[in-house]
Every structure is written in C-alpha cells, then in structure tokens.
C-alpha cells in the first residue's frame, strides 16, 4: 500500500484532492467509495466521522476537508513548490480560508435556494451575500495570474476548482475575470491527469 491513500468518489469534492495529489507528484493509492452504506461503514467513519469524501491518509496521519488536504500536501511535499515561503503566505492563507468559508457557504446556499435580501440576515451570515463573495473573488483573481501573485499554489487548486464548478453548474456568474482565471488554472498537466483518472472511475450514464 502507498504511503498516501485517497478515499474519494469521482462525483464529489474528492476531485479537488486528486488534482492536488497530481500537482504534488508523489505516488498514492486510490480507494473509491460509493455513496451510502460504504461511506457510512464503521471502518470508514473511524477515519472520517462525517462519512464523507475526500479523506487522505499519509501513513498514520489522517486529513479531511479539501482545503486542509491541499494545505497539508503543500507542506508535506515542499519540493512541489505549492506554498509560498512562510513569511509570504498572507494572500495564500486568506484565499484558502475564503474558499473554505464564504465561497463554499455562499455557492451551496445559492444552489439550495437558501438566499436572503434582508440586510440584518446578511449581517449574520459569514459571507454576507453571494454578490459580495463574487466581487471579492473577481478582485482577487485580477491582482495577478494567480491568487498569491505570480506563482501557482495550493490555493489556486482549491479556489480554482470551486470557481470552475461554480461556473459550470451556475452557482457563480460568468464574470469575465472568473472565466479567464478558471481557464488559466485548469491549463495544467496535473489537472488534465486528475480529470482523466476521475472520469475513468465515473459510472457511465445509462443508454
């Protein structure tokens, strides 16, 4: 068994972790789990009590949550150059956590129809409104080719995947800056490899 093991499903956020693993370039094993009893089994929930994917194990270490997996792999494999030096990580941390918080919440609520125009209710939400989140993302991707400036990082894997999905599934508007950024970060060999691997695991649609 490889030192790194990815527990995933090709129709899940596990695609983000797969992309990050392909960027890192270290060998890893894939365990594909089906939704339902398989993900809710006692053996899997011993790793991830949420019964969700992805989960990454690295030897005896267990990491869940896509943003955490991306950040962990960037630190565990520094030769891949996917995290800035510690003294230059302000933007890196900012956008990683922005992706895990406001972007995830705002786009999920949008998809589920949980929206409000009430200023008081928006004040209680960590993201305020989807419009504010979109404006923040547009400003972030307009500052340079990548979220941290000139260098691609784990933050671009995580947030770039979210933006790509948001554009694809209609939970984010097709603002020119977002479209161009999504195209830019996806134009990578690691992304294409990851997509091919997960596509191969995706059940074919019935004919």
QUIGIJO-V871395 format. One record per residue. N is the residue number from 1. RES is the residue in one letter. NEAR is the number of other ideal C-beta (glycine too) atoms within 8 Angstrom. Layout:
# QUIGIJO-V871395
N:RES:NEAR, N:RES:NEAR
This chain:
# QUIGIJO-V871395
1:X:3, 2:X:7, 3:X:7, 4:X:12, 5:X:11, 6:X:15, 7:X:14, 8:X:16, 9:X:11, 10:X:11, 11:X:4, 12:X:10, 13:X:8, 14:X:14, 15:X:13, 16:X:15, 17:X:15, 18:X:15, 19:X:14, 20:X:16, 21:X:13, 22:X:12, 23:X:12, 24:X:12, 25:X:7, 26:X:8, 27:X:5, 28:X:10, 29:X:8, 30:X:10, 31:X:8, 32:X:8, 33:X:11, 34:X:8, 35:X:6, 36:X:6, 37:X:6, 38:X:9, 39:X:13, 40:X:8, 41:X:8, 42:X:5, 43:X:6, 44:X:14, 45:X:11, 46:X:6, 47:X:10, 48:X:12, 49:X:5, 50:X:6, 51:X:8, 52:X:7, 53:X:12, 54:X:15, 55:X:12, 56:X:15, 57:X:12, 58:X:9, 59:X:5, 60:X:4, 61:X:6, 62:X:9, 63:X:11, 64:X:12, 65:X:7, 66:X:12, 67:X:11, 68:X:9, 69:X:15, 70:X:16, 71:X:11, 72:X:11, 73:X:15, 74:X:15, 75:X:8, 76:X:8, 77:X:11, 78:X:8, 79:X:4, 80:X:10, 81:X:6, 82:X:13, 83:X:11, 84:X:9, 85:X:5, 86:X:5, 87:X:4, 88:X:8, 89:X:10, 90:X:6, 91:X:10, 92:X:15, 93:X:8, 94:X:8, 95:X:13, 96:X:15, 97:X:9, 98:X:12, 99:X:13, 100:X:11, 101:X:10, 102:X:11, 103:X:15, 104:X:10, 105:X:11, 106:X:12, 107:X:14, 108:X:9, 109:X:11, 110:X:11, 111:X:8, 112:X:6, 113:X:6, 114:X:6, 115:X:7, 116:X:7, 117:X:5, 118:X:6, 119:X:6, 120:X:6, 121:X:8, 122:X:11, 123:X:7, 124:X:5, 125:X:10, 126:X:6, 127:X:12, 128:X:9, 129:X:9, 130:X:11, 131:X:6, 132:X:9, 133:X:14, 134:X:12, 135:X:8, 136:X:10, 137:X:13, 138:X:11, 139:X:8, 140:X:11, 141:X:12, 142:X:6, 143:X:6, 144:X:7, 145:X:6, 146:X:13, 147:X:13, 148:X:14, 149:X:9, 150:X:6, 151:X:8, 152:X:8, 153:X:14, 154:X:15, 155:X:15, 156:X:12, 157:X:15, 158:X:16, 159:X:16, 160:X:12, 161:X:12, 162:X:13, 163:X:14, 164:X:11, 165:X:9, 166:X:13, 167:X:12, 168:X:6, 169:X:7, 170:X:6, 171:X:9, 172:X:12, 173:X:5, 174:X:7, 175:X:9, 176:X:6, 177:X:9, 178:X:17, 179:X:10, 180:X:9, 181:X:11, 182:X:12, 183:X:8, 184:X:9, 185:X:14, 186:X:9, 187:X:6, 188:X:9, 189:X:5, 190:X:10, 191:X:12, 192:X:8, 193:X:9, 194:X:13, 195:X:10, 196:X:8, 197:X:11, 198:X:13, 199:X:8, 200:X:6, 201:X:8, 202:X:8, 203:X:3, 204:X:5, 205:X:4, 206:X:3, 207:X:3
